[in-house]
């Protein structure tokens, strides 16, 4: 199952990159790329549900109508969706080396583990590194994997920054705004999850995770609710700062929203008309 998951990600990555090359093919490459991404989301549903993850299942549910509208807009040659596809290509190009070259991914994880350990030491919280990427405090352990490094968020935000043409100065400032900020904030996120989970800080909250593993409820609240919620707020604030740095991103976002909104309204109106015809 995991091999199929990785294969789909690789396929989407290759076709997103292929869609960057000018030509008639780019539309169809983009369609295959977005379709692969949606299949990844759908195929990952069982594991995310098992982990009581909230964000990814919601994204998976929304991915099907998104894909349908995206394909329609790509076939129409919609410039904003083509730019969105370009942004996804940049994001995948940044993420791919860490995901598919084990040495690079492991090096990033090792660096994150080291810096997270440093923050925990500065905060005076006792932990033991029982494996190269696993912290333990008391009975509980937290493993740092690639998803805990912040590389996905960095890749996505860098992709957004490259969705529109920018000056060299804007490119440099975008990188400095995105990469170091997300990396450092993610270290504190990791430290926060480790502290609150291993100390069972949220054991008093209701267990809504559905996982019977001892102590998991605190991890669920720490990682899946509070950490992801705070991270989302920070990403919104970062996106706002990025839009201030690159004003044309605002126009791009407006055109993108308008394109999808127009298609959604068109679908809704057709459904209403069909319903009225059937009643008549």
N, C-alpha and C positions, 0 to 999 in steps of 0.2 A: 504493500500500500504506500509506504513512504517513498519507494523507488518511483512509483507512478506519480506521486506528488511532486518529486524533484524533477521528473521528466517534463511534466506540464509547465512548471516554472521555467525550465530551460527553453521549452518551445516558445512560450510567451516572450521570454527575453530575446530570443533570436529574431522573432517576427517583429517585435517592437523596434529593434535595431534596423531590420530590413526596411521598416516603414519610414526610416529617416532618409533613405535614398530617394531622390526625386524621380518621379515616373508614375505611370498609370498603376503600376503594381502596388504602390504604397497603400492605397485604399484597402485592397484585399489582404495585404500583410497586416494592416491595422485591425481588420475584422478578425483574422485568425488569432492575433495577439490578445485582443480583448476577450474573445471567446475562451481562450486558454485560461486567462485570469479568472473568469467567472467559474469555469469548471474546477479550478483550484479551490475557490471559495466553497463551492457546493460540496466537493469531495472532502473538505476539511471539517464540515459540519459535525459529524459524529464525535471527533476528538475534541472539538471546541465545546460541544454540549457536555461531554464527559468532564471537561475541566471547568465547567460552569462559567465559561467565558461569555460575556454579554455582547460586547462590541462586534466581534467577528460574525456571529450568527445573524445579527441585524444587517450587517453589510452584505452577507450572503443572500439574505432575503431580498434586499434592494438591488442586488446585482443583475437579476434576470430582466426586470423592466429597464434598467440602465443599459444593458447589452442590446436589447431590442431597439431602443431609441438611438443608441450610439451607431449601430449598424446602418440604420436609416439615414442618419446625418452624414456618415462617412460616404455612403453611396451618392448622396446629394452634393458632396464636395464641400461640406460646411467647414469654413476656415477655422473656427474656434475649436471644433472637435479634432481637426487635423493638428492644431497646436497642442491640444490636450494629449493626443497620441504621441507627439514629439516629446512632451514633458514626461510621459510614462517611459519612453525610450531612454531618456537621460537618467531617470531614476533607476531603471533596470541595469543600465550600463555601470552605474556606481555600485549597485548592490551585488551584481553577479559575481565579481571576483571573491567577495567575502563568503558568498553562499556556495560557490562551486569549486573553489580552490581551498582545500582543507587547511593548508598551511597558513594562508592569509586569514581565514576565518578564525582559526585557533589563536593566531597572534593577537587579533583584536580582542577576543574573549580574555586572553591572558592579561592584556593591558587593562581591560575593564575590571577584572578581578583584583588586580594589584591596586588600582586607584580606589575601588570600592572599599577594599581592606584598609587603605590609608584613611579614608573618611571615617570608617567605623572606629579606627584607633583614635582619631582626633576627637570623636564624640565620646570616647571612653567606653564603648560597648564591646565586651569580650566575645570574640569569635575564634574558631579554629578552622584552618583551611585543611579539611580532611582529604580532599582530592584537589587536583590542579584547578578545578573550577567550582568547587562545592564548599560552601560555608556551613559550619555547625555551631550552634549555641544551645547548650543543654541537650534536650532530646531531638530537637528539630534541625533539619538541613535545608539549605536553599542552593540549587544548582544554577549557575550562570551559563546561559546558552546564547547563541547568536541573537535571538530575539530580545535579549536583555542588554544589548550593547548600544541600542539607539540607532544602529546603522539604517534600519528601514525608514525611520522618521527623517534622518539626514538625507537619504536618497530621494524620498518623496518631496521634501521641501526644496532640494536643489533642482529637482525636475520642474517644480513650479516656477522657480527663479529663471529657468531656461525656456519656459513656455513661449516667451516673447523675445524679440531681439533686444539686446542690452549692450551697453558700452563696456569696455574693459574694466573701468572703475566700478561699475555696478556689479560686474561678475565677481570681482575681488571682494567687495564689501558684502555681497550676498553670501559668499562662502564664509567670511568671518562672522557674519550674523547668524548663520545657520549651524555650521559644523561644531565649533567650540561650545556654543551655547547649549545645543541639544546634548552634546556629549557630557558636559559638566552637570546639567540638570538631571540627566539619566543616571549619573553616579549617585546623586542624592536620592533619586527614586529607588534605586537598588538598595541603598543603605536603609532607607525607610521601610521597605518591604521586609528586609532581613530582620530589622529590629522589632517591628510590630508583629511579625509572624512568629519568630523564635521566642519572643517574650509573651506571646498569646495576648496581645493588647486588646484584641477585639473579640475575645471569647464571650463577652457579655452581650454582644449583638446577636440577633436571631440567626440561626443557621438556615440560610435559604439556598445553599450551594447544592444540596442533594447528594453531596459526597460524604460517605460514612467514615472516611479516614480520620483518625484522631487528630484534632487540632486544625483540620483543613479549613474550617470556617473562618479562622483568623486570617489565613492566607487568602481566602476568597475575598474578604473585605479589604485587606491590605493591598492586594495585587489587582484584582479584577474590578473593584469599585473605586477606592480612593486613589490609588496610583494612576489608573487609567483615566479617571475623571480629571485629576489635577494635570496630568500630561496633556489631555485634550485642551484644557484651558490655556496652558502655556503655548501649545501649538497655534491656537487661534490668535493669541497675542503676538506670536512670532510672525504669523502670516500677515497680520496688520502692519507690523514693522516692515516686512518685506514689500508690501504694497506701497508703503510710504517711500521706500527706497527706489522702487521701480513703478512709477505711476501708471505705465501702460498695462501693468498686470490687472489694474482695476477695470480697464476697458475690456480686457480679455475675459475676466470673470463675469462681467455684465453680459457680454455677448454669449458666453457659454450658458449661463443661467437662462437667458432669454431664448436660446435655441431649444433647450430641453423643455422649458415651460411651454413653448409654442407647440412642440410635438405632443406633450402630455395633454394639452387642451384639445388638440386635434383628435387624439384618441378618445378622450372623454366625450367630445361632441358626437363622434361617429357612433359611440355606444348608445348615447341618448337617442340619436336619430333611429338607430336600429330597434331600440326598445319601443319607440313611438310607432314605428311601422308595424311591429308585431302586434301591438295593442289595437291598431286600426284594422 
